[in-house]
Amino acid sequence: MSWRELITVDPAICHGHACFQGTRIMVSVVLDNLAAGLTEEQVRDEFPSLPDGAIGAALAYAAALASERVYAFR
């Protein structure tokens, strides 16, 4: 399953931040918790309404964003 099937951006939901389909759980919140050292199980316990595959989708989404070319303007 592609992350595009689980992650949505809607200006009417969470001010347009990327969220998991059918929830108001922002992808950034899940990634922040993982970065802080929580295990996948702990994240799922904190957010029981996360759809199956959400954590893998969040990581794939972050990888896709990280692979984008960023230009610094000076």
Secondary structure, 3 states (H helix, E strand, C coil): CCHHHCEECCCCCHHHCCEECCCCCEHHHHHHHHHCCCCHHHHHHHCCCCCCCHHHHHHHHHHHHHCCCCCCCC
